[in-house]
Amino acid sequence: MQSIEFNQEWKDKLLNRFLSYVKIYSTSDAESETCPSTERQWEIANFITEDLKNIGLEDVSIDDNGYVMANLPANNGEEQPVVGFISHYDTSPDFSGENVKPQIWENYDGKDLLLNKETGFILSPNKFESLKNYIGQTLITTDGTTLLGADDKAGCAEIVTAMEFLIAHPEINHSKIAVGFPPDEEIGRGAHLFDVKKFGAEWAYTMDGGTVGELEYENFNASGAVVQIHGLSVHPGYAFGKMRNASLLAAEFIQMMPANETPATTKGFEGFYHLADLKSDVSEARIQYIIRDHDAEKFSKREDVMRETVAKFNQKYGEGVAEVEIKEQYRNMKQQFEGKMHIADIAEQAMKDANIEPDIKAIRGGTDGAQLSYMGLPCPNIFAGGLNFHGPYEYVPLESMVKAMHVIVNIAQAKK
């Protein structure tokens, strides 16, 4: 394997590409039935498409659902499996992704960062100790009013810049590489319409993890649950014995769910119920949960608990007062790697060759790779470098992104 070093020119290319991506508003929407779920995602989909054409990739395409794909032909003259790299371009609806104003902090000194003078918004190592790991590095942050979008535009920028680097360095022998950029990963649909056959890879890697060294091929089983509660609205002055306030009923239902099985009270392989959204008035309440567990049997029981809670609620207030719809989102990909662990081994070695200590663990979440693995495209997850995703404290060290790009190039030139 040829030794790789990225000079300042390539670091600048990576940074500038990332900045251009995060400034594009591309939040997805779980309420929408279209694909992409938001019209605004087309802007970044088309932008990446043109970016891929401009750097010289082949077979660049964007389909009617916003899935972007391209190929880098092999140059090593050997028959080897086609390997893919995938990153989603939508951002989470958990926090505003509109009008992102990224800020660059060179040679971080380990102290508080005042992200916004107007609001006094601070990113502090007293609250986020991980910041101390990046003293002396270049950090990219928000201005405290939006998320950053490093999840997963860092991955997008790393993949595209790595392909550009390989094209500019034909002396680096590599196999054929497929790259893909789907919409709507943040709402669990990124792989739903992904054309695995067209993509043409034997396996792939999602560049969608967090800190340097992360390598994951096990994740949560996941479902989304929507509980609808039907109230009865009458004039409050004449409500005695008649009104059924859906907002109050929603509050009661939430209290009926296990209080110690939430994201804030669980870790490791422990599953949870996450109250993701609540919309209510007197007449109607809509409660949105996500259900997660690594163990398939425990996961199934969690879905049953949700249904049983609705049934108990209806026993108290009347049949049909509450309804629940549970939709499976993705499954634990671990079992799809039986007999195929060489896929993860290649990524692990690629990290070691880049002087990165692999951190192999299970994802407390999911990626497109979970669904793609069940669609015949085994797809471990590799770090993209960002931290504090889905909120205004999100940041990414440039040096971590450079290391992710290094891993991509090493995988490309690895013997398969």
Secondary structure as UniProt FT lines:
FT   HELIX           8..22
FT   TURN            30..31
FT   TURN            39..40
FT   HELIX           41..55
FT   STRAND          58..62
FT   TURN            64..65
FT   STRAND          68..72
FT   STRAND          83..86
FT   TURN            93..94
FT   STRAND          103..105
FT   STRAND          113..116
FT   TURN            117..120
FT   STRAND          121..123
FT   TURN            125..127
FT   HELIX           129..134
FT   TURN            135..136
FT   STRAND          139..141
FT   HELIX           150..168
FT   TURN            170..171
FT   STRAND          177..181
FT   HELIX           185..187
FT   TURN            190..193
FT   HELIX           196..199
FT   STRAND          203..209
FT   TURN            212..213
FT   STRAND          214..216
FT   STRAND          221..230
FT   HELIX           236..238
FT   TURN            240..242
FT   HELIX           246..256
FT   TURN            259..260
FT   HELIX           263..265
FT   TURN            268..269
FT   STRAND          272..280
FT   STRAND          284..293
FT   HELIX           296..317
FT   TURN            319..320
FT   STRAND          322..330
FT   HELIX           334..337
FT   TURN            338..339
FT   HELIX           342..353
FT   TURN            354..355
FT   STRAND          359..360
FT   HELIX           368..374
FT   TURN            375..376
FT   STRAND          381..383
FT   TURN            389..390
FT   TURN            392..393
FT   STRAND          395..397
FT   HELIX           398..413
//
